[in-house]
Amino acid sequence: MKGKIGVTSENLFPIIKKFLYSDHDIFLREIISNAVDATQKLKTVASAGKYKGNIDDLKVRVSLNKEAKTITVSDNGIGMTAEEIEKFINQIAFSGANEFLEKYKNDANAIIGHFGLGFYSSFMVSEEVEIITRSYQEDAKAVRWICDGSPEYMIEDAEKAEVGTDIIMHINSDSVEFLEDTRITEMLNKYCKFLPVPIIFGKKKEWKDGKYEDTAEDNQINDTVPAWTKKPVDLKEEDYTSFYHKLYPYGDEPLFNIHLNVDYPFNLTGILYFPKLKNNFEVQKNKIQLYCNQVFVTDSVEGIVPEFLTLLHGVLDSPDIPLNVSRSYLQSDSNVKKISGHITKKVADRLAEIFKDKRTEFEEKWNDLKLFIEYGMLTDEKFYEKALKFFLFQNTDGKSFTWEEYEGIISNNQKDKDNKLVYLYATNKDEQFSFIEAAKNKGYDVLLMNDVLATPLFNHFEQKFPDKHFVRVDSDVVDKLISKESGKESPLSLDEKNELSPIFQAIMPKERGQFIIDFHDLGENGSPMVVTQNEFMRRMKDMSKMQAGMSFYGDMPDSYNLVINIAHPLVKRVIKEKHEIVTPALNLTTTELLKFKSEKESLLKLKQGKKEEEIPQEEKDLLKEVETKISDLEEQKRKKLEEFGAGNQLAKQLVDLALLANNMLRGEALNNFVKRSVDLIK
């Protein structure tokens, strides 16, 4: 009998063939999923007493015939009658397809969700598809259906001894890649690894006489009862680890796992694993596998689960997540959103449970966990609220504290003059050793925050808690890290600073960025010079590396402070040499400067109370001439001071020592420092 499929549009099959799925290999998943459904339906009718045959050996077999260019998927499930083929293959799949075809022409994936076109995905790779089937019903005759991808089909009687269905796909010339054993094996492992019915592909092989040969034993490619389908009480820790290595054969040992088993208000099972995350945050975010009734859907779960959860590994399985829809549909589906929120809660609850019951183990694994937890706190508000209870600070002595515990430790000694609590931190214990020690000697505690998310995390905390402030331990001299008093007078006058600054500015390495010279009394036993970097600017530059739209800060040169300890004997010696060598040579320049500055002051007084047009031109010209002379004299003075600084070996040595302490002395500059050190020791 010939017939025509219930669709009048000639455009549907081209859409199926070219655009139905982004991955053409999905056809095998669809056909095998239908075969699995058929076996499950046979179990159902058997349990209702409507089928008396054997259901103990239900399976799906995949066969490849390279010569005939066919792939056959056979099941011993419920089968179909001619009437059922007419209903399920020729009518229902295309019910209402015409009126929606135009609507969904730009999103062919959506057609699947509405019309259940999974079977027709076979036409993406086939020039012709056959169905040979025999229903479980008593005295049912076998039927053959055949279609070449047009709306025309033929249906006729056939010979088939056993109950079940064979789908025979005659592969087209564009899809010959699927006629290879390795390609079929790859697809079966991707899509069918955990289906609930045995999937057979060929025979198991053994090495014999220098080559692999087939044995008599069927090659079953799937685990029909994977770990996530079992009850947590029936699994041991080694079972979870073994299943992890089934999923990721080359993965490191996971840190912890979460077994999800929810039946209300939706169905959700799965096992999620916390992997070890490296500090560079280069993570592959396609490690969670999404299933629907053990049928693989996707491993691209961004937008389906919260962003930070994509860092986890494992499996999620829910019949409430539609199998055959586009990701855009998944992301807007209300069930998916509920599931997403529930997973976030379960992850947070599990971490809180581990922290409470196994705190020592939690602390030991913190460095591998913290990137995940920090990322979650930054991107998911609900997770942040829960995570605040098990988020850990670690100090430079290796001790761990919760947020609440640490606040209790530092609240007495680390509040500034504005009553803000200051959290001091270092990013590298070795490079910032001297700063850490100085802070500890002051009675402060220093955190170690050395991961890529530290800067955005500080910003986040400070937004949440305006009375708390995070300051890197090398952002200022120790006395100013936590400002206890205001209005402390500078040890030098402005004129003295202006005379000393060029001396040291001349020595600073221009390629390292901009250096602002500052002077403090750090005591005779303090370092002669200290290089610090402003907290705000450094944070902004760190953020510019991570966020688009902040390139303004990233393009700015690095900015540092060179803090000079005027109480140190060696600095005093440099200042003394300056007084002895440069000051006499500057006496005349200084005298002239004072004269012209006095004259400028007098001219400015003459301008007071007058409009611009009331000032005589002669006075304007004279003021301009005086300002030019002042500028020229100051430039002469600055050059003489810079010449002194550039030639002063002690000043160079002190600056290089400060740079060396900050790991900023390299290459030729480091070599020169070593040579100079030897010369000074002689």
SELODREN-271722 format. One record per residue (C-alpha): residue number from 0; x, y, z; residue in one letter. Coordinates in Angstrom, 3 decimals. Example, Ala and Ser with C-alpha at 12.3 -4.5 7.8 and 13.67 -1.06 7.14 Angstrom:
residues 2
i	east	north	up	aa
0	12.300	-4.500	7.800	a
1	13.670	-1.060	7.140	s
This chain:
residues 682
i	east	north	up	aa
0	0.000	0.000	0.000	m
1	1.235	3.451	-0.887	k
2	0.326	6.572	1.002	g
3	1.261	10.153	1.758	k
4	2.447	11.442	5.108	i
5	0.027	13.904	6.697	g
6	1.848	17.038	5.709	v
7	1.287	19.126	2.617	t
8	4.417	21.234	2.771	s
9	7.318	19.953	0.702	e
10	9.693	21.997	2.886	n
11	9.607	19.900	6.029	l
12	11.995	17.132	5.020	f
13	14.743	19.532	3.852	p
14	14.478	21.242	7.241	i
15	14.751	17.896	8.999	i
16	17.714	16.863	6.877	k
17	19.702	20.058	7.289	k
18	18.603	22.027	10.300	f
19	16.776	19.813	12.772	l
20	19.773	19.425	15.084	y
21	23.076	21.240	15.234	s
22	24.849	17.875	15.616	d
23	23.874	15.384	12.929	h
24	25.165	12.453	14.986	d
25	22.160	12.965	17.285	i
26	20.073	10.733	14.978	f
27	21.476	7.633	16.668	l
28	20.444	8.902	20.092	r
29	16.906	9.532	18.836	e
30	16.453	6.138	17.207	i
31	17.967	4.241	20.145	i
32	15.875	6.271	22.624	s
33	12.744	5.223	20.756	n
34	13.927	1.590	20.866	a
35	14.508	1.827	24.638	v
36	11.010	3.284	25.046	d
37	9.627	0.317	23.135	a
38	11.240	-2.156	25.560	t
39	9.942	-0.213	28.554	q
40	6.417	-0.209	27.107	k
41	6.585	-3.976	26.667	l
42	7.478	-4.306	30.365	k
43	4.463	-2.179	31.219	t
44	1.959	-4.263	29.200	v
45	3.544	-7.472	30.553	a
46	3.116	-6.285	34.146	s
47	-0.540	-5.589	33.318	a
48	-0.912	-9.212	32.183	g
49	-1.422	-8.297	28.516	k
50	1.744	-9.988	27.274	y
51	2.811	-13.502	28.240	k
52	6.126	-13.626	26.387	g
53	9.636	-13.453	27.866	n
54	10.782	-9.995	28.961	i
55	13.953	-11.077	30.769	d
56	16.289	-10.362	27.863	d
57	15.155	-6.997	26.530	l
58	17.908	-5.172	24.656	k
59	18.696	-2.866	21.762	v
60	21.162	-3.993	19.109	r
61	23.017	-1.654	16.724	v
62	24.357	-3.249	13.520	s
63	26.572	-1.775	10.824	l
64	26.746	-3.100	7.255	n
65	29.395	-1.190	5.339	k
66	28.738	-3.003	2.050	e
67	24.999	-2.310	2.115	a
68	25.671	1.153	3.638	k
69	23.118	0.608	6.377	t
70	22.871	1.170	10.110	i
71	20.186	-0.942	11.800	t
72	18.773	-0.362	15.283	v
73	16.825	-3.425	16.483	s
74	14.797	-3.864	19.658	d
75	12.702	-6.678	21.079	n
76	10.205	-4.250	22.545	g
77	6.497	-3.635	22.039	i
78	6.513	-3.390	18.218	g
79	3.809	-1.794	16.027	m
80	0.870	-2.849	13.915	t
81	0.151	-1.292	10.514	a
82	-2.493	0.879	12.184	e
83	-0.003	2.063	14.790	e
84	2.556	2.951	12.118	i
85	-0.128	4.994	10.405	e
86	-0.950	6.710	13.696	k
87	2.503	7.239	15.222	f
88	4.734	7.582	12.158	i
89	2.467	9.060	9.493	n
90	0.089	11.262	11.459	q
91	0.921	12.240	15.027	i
92	4.496	13.309	14.333	a
93	3.193	15.803	11.775	f
94	0.009	16.843	13.527	s
95	-0.364	20.561	12.910	g
96	3.129	20.794	11.460	a
97	2.080	22.927	8.513	n
98	0.722	25.846	10.501	e
99	3.837	25.967	12.667	f
100	6.385	25.378	9.950	l
101	6.635	29.006	8.935	e
102	6.686	30.138	12.555	k
103	9.668	27.945	13.422	y
104	11.604	28.108	10.176	k
105	14.406	30.055	11.933	n
106	14.505	27.755	14.949	d
107	14.065	24.244	13.611	a
108	15.012	22.732	16.971	n
109	11.775	24.097	18.437	a
110	9.758	21.956	16.009	i
111	11.020	18.851	17.736	i
112	9.743	19.905	21.140	g
113	6.275	20.559	19.727	h
114	5.876	17.582	17.417	f
115	8.123	14.753	18.628	g
116	10.055	14.400	15.383	l
117	12.857	12.287	16.897	g
118	12.315	9.383	14.489	f
119	12.576	11.689	11.498	y
120	16.074	12.763	12.533	s
121	17.146	9.550	10.738	s
122	16.499	11.360	7.455	f
123	19.337	13.769	8.221	m
124	21.779	10.989	7.300	v
125	19.621	8.589	5.236	s
126	18.443	8.543	1.672	e
127	15.899	5.910	2.659	e
128	14.580	4.546	5.970	v
129	12.827	1.212	6.556	e
130	10.823	0.038	9.535	i
131	10.265	-3.700	9.945	i
132	8.125	-4.330	13.000	t
133	5.920	-6.874	14.698	r
134	3.534	-5.965	17.490	s
135	3.365	-7.805	20.822	y
136	-0.362	-8.380	20.205	q
137	-1.414	-11.945	19.571	e
138	-1.584	-12.966	15.901	d
139	-0.153	-9.581	14.864	a
140	1.457	-9.609	11.435	k
141	4.847	-8.124	10.714	a
142	4.826	-4.880	8.716	v
143	7.390	-3.072	6.553	r
144	7.312	0.730	6.110	w
145	9.681	2.506	3.757	i
146	10.173	6.176	2.856	c
147	12.811	7.953	0.781	d
148	12.559	11.316	2.549	g
149	9.656	12.666	0.542	s
150	6.084	12.745	1.912	p
151	5.485	9.514	-0.088	e
152	5.763	6.195	1.774	y
153	4.932	2.537	1.220	m
154	3.668	-0.007	3.748	i
155	3.395	-3.761	3.186	e
156	3.384	-7.133	4.931	d
157	6.761	-8.508	5.993	a
158	8.447	-11.491	7.605	e
159	9.634	-11.114	11.184	k
160	9.767	-13.986	13.653	a
161	10.239	-12.042	16.876	e
162	8.286	-9.220	18.501	v
163	10.020	-5.874	18.160	g
164	11.201	-3.290	15.619	t
165	14.129	-2.868	13.233	d
166	14.928	0.622	11.959	i
167	17.136	0.289	8.869	i
168	18.814	3.520	7.747	m
169	20.333	3.583	4.244	h
170	23.074	6.148	4.755	i
171	23.365	8.897	2.138	n
172	26.577	9.933	0.375	s
173	27.034	13.005	2.598	d
174	27.052	10.910	5.769	s
175	29.449	8.043	5.015	v
176	31.468	8.987	8.138	e
177	28.799	7.135	10.128	f
178	29.632	3.853	8.387	l
179	32.749	3.361	10.518	e
180	32.863	1.179	13.639	d
181	34.902	3.782	15.534	t
182	32.414	6.553	14.740	r
183	29.442	4.457	15.886	i
184	31.327	3.499	19.069	t
185	32.097	7.158	19.736	e
186	28.422	8.149	19.312	m
187	27.182	5.306	21.498	l
188	29.617	6.262	24.261	n
189	28.527	9.881	24.016	k
190	24.750	9.441	23.958	y
191	23.919	5.950	25.211	c
192	26.483	5.158	27.903	k
193	23.927	4.970	30.716	f
194	20.660	3.951	29.058	l
195	18.511	1.605	31.215	p
196	18.378	-1.205	28.629	v
197	21.468	-3.071	27.330	p
198	22.784	-1.516	24.101	i
199	24.721	-4.048	22.030	i
200	27.158	-3.163	19.265	f
201	29.059	-6.074	17.780	g
202	31.061	-8.582	19.775	k
203	33.709	-8.181	22.422	k
204	37.203	-8.534	20.996	k
205	40.295	-10.301	22.242	e
206	43.916	-10.162	21.127	w
207	44.817	-13.342	19.258	k
208	47.642	-14.174	16.859	d
209	48.776	-10.552	16.652	g
210	45.363	-9.015	16.020	k
211	41.964	-8.382	17.611	y
212	39.294	-10.961	16.862	e
213	35.589	-11.102	17.740	d
214	34.516	-13.397	20.555	t
215	31.077	-14.987	20.938	a
216	30.168	-12.513	23.712	e
217	27.983	-9.482	22.927	d
218	29.674	-6.101	23.335	n
219	27.438	-4.121	25.702	q
220	28.471	-0.476	25.671	i
221	26.336	0.862	28.536	n
222	25.898	0.652	32.285	d
223	22.147	0.150	32.755	t
224	22.155	1.060	36.454	v
225	24.595	3.980	36.859	p
226	25.430	5.257	40.322	a
227	23.048	8.248	40.209	w
228	20.028	5.936	39.776	t
229	20.810	4.156	43.057	k
230	19.975	5.284	46.577	k
231	22.771	7.084	48.449	p
232	22.448	4.530	51.269	v
233	23.420	1.768	48.835	d
234	26.644	3.475	47.734	l
235	30.052	3.694	49.382	k
236	32.645	6.406	48.844	e
237	34.631	4.132	46.520	e
238	31.489	3.679	44.380	d
239	31.284	7.450	43.861	y
240	34.985	7.605	43.002	t
241	34.685	4.670	40.590	s
242	31.727	6.317	38.831	f
243	33.657	9.592	38.562	y
244	36.432	7.788	36.706	h
245	33.852	6.236	34.374	k
246	32.774	9.748	33.467	l
247	36.278	11.234	33.365	y
248	38.866	8.464	32.868	p
249	41.801	10.889	33.002	y
250	40.538	13.189	35.760	g
251	42.181	13.852	39.133	d
252	40.537	12.549	42.270	e
253	37.462	14.687	43.098	p
254	37.329	16.547	46.423	l
255	33.719	15.919	47.467	f
256	30.473	14.760	45.904	n
257	26.789	15.616	46.212	i
258	24.142	12.976	45.491	h
259	20.897	14.626	44.389	l
260	17.674	12.644	44.812	n
261	14.575	14.838	44.570	v
262	11.016	13.767	43.786	d
263	9.088	16.913	44.741	y
264	8.187	19.486	43.397	p
265	10.029	17.984	40.399	f
266	12.055	14.886	39.671	n
267	15.811	15.262	39.739	l
268	18.622	12.819	40.354	t
269	22.334	13.127	39.817	g
270	25.792	13.217	41.319	i
271	27.914	16.354	41.254	l
272	31.621	16.356	42.034	y
273	33.902	19.144	43.205	f
274	37.051	18.969	41.066	p
275	40.382	20.494	41.991	k
276	40.430	23.962	40.461	l
277	43.759	25.469	39.522	k
278	44.532	29.034	40.539	n
279	44.781	30.284	36.955	n
280	41.022	29.676	36.611	f
281	41.446	28.121	33.170	e
282	38.577	25.704	33.595	v
283	36.643	23.669	31.076	q
284	32.980	24.383	31.655	k
285	31.450	21.422	29.828	n
286	31.909	18.772	32.468	k
287	28.343	18.414	33.753	i
288	26.395	15.960	31.622	q
289	22.648	16.560	31.400	l
290	20.376	13.515	30.970	y
291	16.653	12.920	30.578	c
292	15.695	9.454	31.865	n
293	19.296	8.307	31.356	q
294	19.340	9.657	27.781	v
295	22.180	12.124	27.188	f
296	20.966	15.635	26.302	v
297	23.978	17.970	26.425	t
298	27.173	18.828	28.235	d
299	26.790	22.550	27.523	s
300	24.827	23.503	30.607	v
301	25.631	27.239	30.752	e
302	22.355	29.081	31.199	g
303	20.629	25.891	32.355	i
304	22.429	25.818	35.702	v
305	23.903	28.884	37.436	p
306	27.208	30.036	35.959	e
307	29.342	29.031	38.933	f
308	27.925	25.485	38.976	l
309	29.340	24.885	35.501	t
310	32.695	24.497	37.256	l
311	31.454	21.243	38.816	l
312	31.671	17.831	37.200	h
313	29.090	15.057	37.166	g
314	25.614	14.132	35.995	v
315	22.137	15.648	36.283	l
316	19.081	13.672	35.201	d
317	15.523	14.944	35.119	s
318	12.472	13.817	33.138	p
319	11.178	17.368	33.688	d
320	13.849	18.754	31.350	i
321	12.612	18.375	27.748	p
322	14.881	16.143	25.682	l
323	14.363	17.547	22.210	n
324	14.463	21.302	22.446	v
325	16.944	24.044	21.751	s
326	19.106	25.457	24.527	r
327	17.299	28.805	24.288	s
328	14.076	26.965	25.159	y
329	15.774	25.175	28.049	l
330	17.096	28.443	29.459	q
331	13.635	30.002	29.588	s
332	11.766	26.911	30.770	d
333	10.226	27.415	34.231	s
334	10.992	23.854	35.349	n
335	14.629	24.294	34.407	v
336	14.808	27.511	36.462	k
337	13.307	25.755	39.506	k
338	15.747	22.893	39.131	i
339	18.631	25.345	38.788	s
340	17.693	27.114	42.026	g
341	17.275	23.822	43.856	h
342	20.704	22.564	42.780	i
343	22.275	25.781	44.089	t
344	20.605	25.213	47.456	k
345	21.674	21.569	47.607	k
346	25.276	22.436	46.748	v
347	25.402	25.110	49.455	a
348	23.758	22.810	52.009	d
349	26.183	19.992	51.201	r
350	29.209	22.268	51.608	l
351	27.819	23.534	54.921	a
352	27.317	19.928	56.049	e
353	30.878	18.925	55.111	i
354	32.254	22.013	56.860	f
355	30.300	21.230	60.017	k
356	31.045	17.487	60.131	d
357	34.542	17.384	58.601	k
358	36.029	20.806	59.188	r
359	39.646	19.593	59.246	t
360	39.224	17.870	55.865	e
361	37.378	20.936	54.534	f
362	40.268	23.195	55.580	e
363	42.838	20.863	54.018	e
364	40.980	20.987	50.694	k
365	40.162	24.702	50.870	w
366	42.785	25.793	48.338	n
367	41.225	23.455	45.772	d
368	37.677	24.504	46.675	l
369	37.969	28.230	47.172	k
370	37.810	29.338	43.522	l
371	34.489	27.570	43.114	f
372	33.074	29.032	46.330	i
373	34.366	32.537	45.586	e
374	32.965	32.411	42.053	y
375	29.595	31.338	43.451	g
376	29.608	34.141	46.021	m
377	30.358	36.689	43.303	l
378	27.710	35.512	40.842	t
379	24.825	34.081	42.858	d
380	23.261	36.045	45.707	e
381	21.495	33.084	47.311	k
382	24.674	31.047	47.318	f
383	26.567	34.035	48.773	y
384	24.202	34.212	51.754	e
385	24.738	30.541	52.578	k
386	28.451	30.451	51.736	a
387	29.313	33.256	54.149	l
388	29.031	30.671	56.937	k
389	31.636	28.293	55.506	f
390	33.856	30.692	53.542	f
391	37.345	30.578	55.026	l
392	40.049	33.166	55.485	f
393	43.571	31.746	55.736	q
394	46.326	33.830	57.267	n
395	50.024	33.785	56.462	t
396	50.609	31.334	59.336	d
397	48.346	28.775	57.613	g
398	45.471	29.062	60.095	k
399	41.862	29.080	58.866	s
400	38.955	31.180	60.140	f
401	35.325	31.742	59.234	t
402	34.244	35.311	58.585	w
403	32.778	35.586	62.089	e
404	35.823	34.016	63.768	e
405	38.282	36.291	62.005	y
406	36.354	39.436	62.811	e
407	36.600	38.491	66.495	g
408	40.380	38.117	66.203	i
409	41.160	41.470	64.556	i
410	38.369	43.710	65.882	s
411	40.372	45.035	68.853	n
412	43.583	45.993	67.060	n
413	42.738	46.597	63.398	q
414	40.211	49.436	63.425	k
415	41.227	52.772	61.934	d
416	40.455	56.282	63.131	k
417	37.042	56.120	61.377	d
418	36.202	52.861	63.216	n
419	36.492	50.821	59.992	k
420	37.756	47.276	60.425	l
421	40.848	46.807	58.233	v
422	41.622	43.366	56.804	y
423	45.311	43.223	55.850	l
424	46.278	40.700	53.201	y
425	49.262	39.516	51.184	a
426	49.284	37.792	47.809	t
427	52.761	36.268	48.019	n
428	54.398	35.299	51.312	k
429	57.930	35.367	49.894	d
430	57.770	38.538	47.800	e
431	55.966	40.496	50.536	q
432	57.824	38.937	53.464	f
433	59.241	42.169	54.899	s
434	55.840	43.890	54.779	f
435	54.168	40.891	56.452	i
436	56.775	40.856	59.211	e
437	56.422	44.605	59.788	a
438	52.639	44.196	60.147	a
439	53.017	41.249	62.524	k
440	55.517	43.212	64.647	n
441	52.820	45.839	64.923	k
442	50.442	43.183	66.309	g
443	48.418	42.868	63.105	y
444	47.260	39.630	61.481	d
445	47.774	39.211	57.723	v
446	45.604	37.097	55.414	l
447	46.972	35.224	52.413	l
448	44.713	35.898	49.409	m
449	46.576	34.708	46.330	n
450	43.951	33.655	43.797	d
451	42.619	35.397	40.704	v
452	39.236	36.226	42.244	l
453	40.645	37.959	45.338	a
454	40.276	41.510	43.971	t
455	36.625	41.248	42.830	p
456	35.865	39.418	46.093	l
457	37.282	42.304	48.180	f
458	35.197	44.763	46.181	n
459	32.122	42.604	46.759	h
460	32.728	42.359	50.517	f
461	33.286	46.112	50.815	e
462	29.997	46.798	49.022	q
463	28.213	44.445	51.409	k
464	30.007	45.768	54.498	f
465	30.860	49.502	54.202	p
466	32.476	49.401	57.673	d
467	35.137	46.940	56.481	k
468	38.133	47.603	54.247	h
469	40.722	45.314	52.640	f
470	44.262	46.631	52.318	v
471	47.230	44.827	50.816	r
472	50.120	44.765	53.217	v
473	52.546	46.405	50.756	d
474	50.208	49.252	49.777	s
475	51.773	51.636	52.326	d
476	54.279	51.825	55.161	v
477	53.154	49.893	58.208	v
478	52.268	53.003	60.255	d
479	49.835	54.128	57.566	k
480	48.237	50.769	56.701	l
481	45.713	51.287	59.476	i
482	45.562	54.997	60.128	s
483	45.017	55.481	63.857	k
484	45.290	59.271	63.930	e
485	44.725	62.154	61.542	s
486	46.661	65.301	60.746	g
487	50.149	63.996	61.571	k
488	52.644	66.634	60.511	e
489	55.108	65.847	57.728	s
490	58.717	65.573	58.949	p
491	59.883	67.828	56.095	l
492	58.745	71.201	54.772	s
493	57.455	71.503	51.214	l
494	60.682	73.224	50.087	d
495	62.776	70.438	51.608	e
496	60.695	67.803	49.826	k
497	61.015	69.684	46.547	n
498	64.796	69.684	46.876	e
499	65.099	66.005	47.819	l
500	62.540	64.497	45.433	s
501	64.495	65.082	42.175	p
502	67.550	63.340	43.660	i
503	65.693	60.067	44.034	f
504	63.374	60.560	41.066	q
505	66.454	60.598	38.811	a
506	67.366	57.062	39.925	i
507	63.948	55.413	39.516	m
508	63.574	52.956	36.592	p
509	61.265	54.642	34.064	k
510	60.345	51.298	32.468	e
511	58.776	50.175	35.755	r
512	56.141	52.911	35.753	g
513	55.613	56.123	37.680	q
514	57.132	56.664	41.131	f
515	55.858	59.235	43.607	i
516	58.507	60.213	46.164	i
517	57.315	60.516	49.754	d
518	59.118	61.049	53.060	f
519	58.360	59.524	56.465	h
520	60.042	58.994	59.769	d
521	60.116	55.197	60.028	l
522	62.687	55.165	62.814	g
523	66.416	54.500	62.739	e
524	65.854	50.727	62.608	n
525	63.252	50.874	59.848	g
526	64.089	50.216	56.203	s
527	65.876	53.160	54.556	p
528	63.434	53.081	51.632	m
529	60.207	51.187	50.896	v
530	58.335	50.756	47.597	v
531	54.545	50.596	47.987	t
532	51.643	50.547	45.529	q
533	48.367	52.355	46.047	n
534	45.534	49.923	46.915	e
535	42.887	51.590	44.741	f
536	44.980	51.875	41.569	m
537	46.345	48.351	41.857	r
538	42.829	46.949	42.321	r
539	41.537	48.856	39.326	m
540	44.353	47.500	37.168	k
541	43.664	43.976	38.420	d
542	39.971	44.369	37.574	m
543	40.798	45.742	34.114	s
544	42.461	42.416	33.279	k
545	39.233	40.575	34.101	m
546	36.463	42.922	32.971	q
547	35.689	44.542	29.675	a
548	35.044	48.262	29.928	g
549	37.837	48.923	32.431	m
550	40.660	49.229	29.889	s
551	41.151	52.861	30.970	f
552	42.863	51.631	34.136	y
553	44.635	48.806	32.361	g
554	46.206	51.226	29.881	d
555	47.559	53.475	32.628	m
556	51.206	52.949	33.664	p
557	51.870	51.260	36.986	d
558	52.091	53.768	39.815	s
559	54.251	53.265	42.926	y
560	55.320	55.216	45.978	n
561	58.959	55.358	47.038	l
562	58.797	56.077	50.756	v
563	62.090	57.475	52.075	i
564	62.850	57.016	55.771	n
565	64.474	60.303	56.748	i
566	65.384	58.912	60.185	a
567	67.646	56.216	58.741	h
568	71.406	56.946	59.064	p
569	72.144	56.089	55.406	l
570	69.414	58.411	54.135	v
571	70.753	61.118	56.442	k
572	74.172	60.615	54.842	r
573	72.719	61.169	51.350	v
574	70.957	64.333	52.579	i
575	74.201	65.505	54.196	k
576	76.122	64.955	50.928	e
577	73.453	66.910	49.109	k
578	73.902	69.810	51.554	h
579	77.680	69.684	51.161	e
580	77.882	69.288	47.372	i
581	74.746	70.658	45.755	v
582	73.437	73.316	48.136	t
583	76.469	75.673	47.742	p
584	76.201	75.350	43.948	a
585	72.531	76.228	44.190	l
586	72.933	79.275	46.444	n
587	72.912	81.775	43.586	l
588	69.995	80.021	41.884	t
589	68.102	79.885	45.167	t
590	68.755	83.583	45.826	t
591	67.522	84.536	42.351	e
592	64.481	82.319	42.765	l
593	63.559	84.046	46.027	l
594	63.957	87.445	44.360	k
595	61.734	86.579	41.377	f
596	59.148	84.834	43.571	k
597	58.963	87.974	45.716	s
598	58.560	90.083	42.572	e
599	55.826	87.744	41.323	k
600	54.016	88.064	44.642	e
601	54.103	91.861	44.382	s
602	52.755	91.779	40.812	l
603	49.945	89.448	41.841	l
604	48.968	91.859	44.634	k
605	48.682	94.653	42.052	l
606	46.162	92.516	40.140	k
607	43.893	91.972	43.147	q
608	40.470	93.574	42.812	g
609	40.984	94.446	39.134	k
610	39.271	93.046	36.079	k
611	41.488	91.606	33.373	e
612	40.956	94.596	31.057	e
613	41.924	97.018	33.859	e
614	45.434	95.594	34.228	i
615	48.054	97.522	32.171	p
616	49.729	95.471	29.453	q
617	53.153	96.311	30.887	e
618	52.231	94.586	34.168	e
619	50.941	91.525	32.283	k
620	54.127	91.278	30.234	d
621	56.289	91.729	33.320	l
622	54.401	88.983	35.228	l
623	54.812	86.597	32.303	k
624	58.518	87.389	32.107	e
625	58.965	86.789	35.862	v
626	57.078	83.458	35.705	e
627	59.291	82.331	32.802	t
628	62.436	83.180	34.770	k
629	61.125	81.284	37.828	i
630	60.340	78.255	35.647	s
631	63.805	78.368	34.037	d
632	65.553	78.665	37.402	l
633	63.536	75.805	38.917	e
634	64.412	73.683	35.900	e
635	68.109	74.494	36.369	q
636	67.861	73.631	40.040	k
637	66.008	70.354	39.322	r
638	68.653	69.298	36.757	k
639	71.509	69.892	39.212	k
640	69.707	67.862	41.875	l
641	69.016	65.052	39.363	e
642	72.688	65.050	38.304	e
643	73.685	64.651	41.935	f
644	71.181	61.825	42.443	g
645	72.196	59.984	39.260	a
646	75.842	60.053	40.324	g
647	75.327	59.196	44.001	n
648	76.238	55.531	44.501	q
649	74.729	55.315	47.986	l
650	71.375	56.723	46.839	a
651	71.340	54.273	43.928	k
652	72.139	51.410	46.268	q
653	69.331	52.309	48.655	l
654	66.785	52.633	45.819	v
655	67.871	49.310	44.314	d
656	67.552	47.616	47.700	l
657	63.951	48.840	47.917	a
658	63.245	47.640	44.364	l
659	64.917	44.308	45.082	l
660	62.691	43.806	48.149	a
661	59.685	44.139	45.813	n
662	61.069	41.784	43.162	n
663	61.374	44.743	40.786	m
664	65.106	44.602	40.076	l
665	66.021	42.457	37.100	r
666	68.318	42.143	34.112	g
667	70.969	44.815	33.661	e
668	69.766	46.793	36.699	a
669	70.236	43.738	38.930	l
670	73.676	43.088	37.462	n
671	74.716	46.700	38.120	n
672	73.433	46.438	41.682	f
673	75.567	43.358	42.330	v
674	78.694	45.039	40.907	k
675	78.044	48.183	42.938	r
676	77.539	46.096	46.071	s
677	80.935	44.473	45.561	v
678	82.577	47.875	45.051	d
679	80.977	49.262	48.219	l
680	82.141	46.261	50.266	i
681	85.806	46.637	49.145	k
